[in-house]
Amino acid sequence: MSTTPPPAPAQGSSTRPYLIRALHDWCTDNGFTPYIAVHVDASVQVPQEYVKNHEIVLNIGFEATSGLKLGNDVIEFRARFGGAAREIVVPVDHVIAIYARENGQGMAFPAPAAEAAASEPPATSGGPRSLRLARSEADDEVGAAPAATPPGPGAPSTTTDPAPEPPADPPTGGRPSLKRIK
């Protein structure tokens, strides 16, 4: 009688779309404004004039969007930018964070692997502040926090302070957490 090991369990689908929907619901239920930070490349349909360093921060609250669909593969909605209605399509794997504008609580995700290293801006750039990601050596998870409160519905952060330097000693082990960078 031959004994073969059972097949390895399937990895299953990504948890990212479920976590995004859960945090969107949490923000809405608590009266907070849900914002997403998005890594922008050719597969993301957003107004390019608001993209800084391959990132854009979008207000996905019901007051700022029309026809919001938080799907498993893409997030789709219509929003006004500079008074003009625009169709927004964001692949879920390009969402690098979702958080409440009012208190910064939320969750960050790794940027898409194929392009993240090639498009990552230098830490010394003097461009507009946006979400900055810090990697944990222990589990390669990502933690982030908004550097500034982004203005208005669907608009990216527009402050011009220089980007903060990465922490000298990255956290080791444990759960990743959001940190507010000022």
Residue, then its C-alpha position, 0 to 999 in steps of 0.5 A: m500500500s503506497t502512502t502519498p502525502p495529501p495535496a498541499p492546501a490551496q493558498g486561496s484568494s487574497t485577503r486584501p479586498y476583504l480587509i479594504r471592504a472591512l476597513h471602509d465599513w469601519c470608517t463609515d460606521n464610525g463617521f470617519t472618511p476612508y482614504i486609500a493610498v494607491h501605487v500608480d502604474a499603467s493599470v491604474q485609471v486615475p487623473q495623472e495630474y494628481v499623481k506624485n511619486h507614483e502614488i495618489v491618495l483618494n477619498i473613497g467615502f460615499e460623499a465623495t464618490s458615485g457608484l462605488k464598487l469595492g470588488n475583489d479585483v478592482i475598485e471602481f467609482r466616479a469622483r470629481f477632480g477640479g470640478a470634472a467628473r472622472e472614472i476611477v479604476v484601481p486594481v485592488d493589488h495596487v492599494i497600498a493603504i486604507y485609513a481614516r483621514e481623521n485619526g490615521q487608523g487603518m492598514a497598509f499593504p505591500a506595493p505591487a512586487a513587479e514594479a515597486a522596486a523600480s518606481e520607488p522614489p528616493a527618500t531624499s526627494g523634496g516632493p509632496r509628502s505622501l504615504r511612506l512605507a517602512r518594511s519590517e525585516a522580520d516578516d516583510e510586512v508593511g506599515a504606513a501612516p499618512a504624512a499629512t491630512p489630504p485635502g478635499p474629496g479625491a485630492p492627493s496630499t499637497t503639502t511640500d515638506p521634505a519626506p521623512e527619513p526612514p527609521a534607523d532601527p526597523p521594528t523586529g517581529g510582532r504585528p505591523s502597525l501604522k505610525r504617524i509621520k510628521 
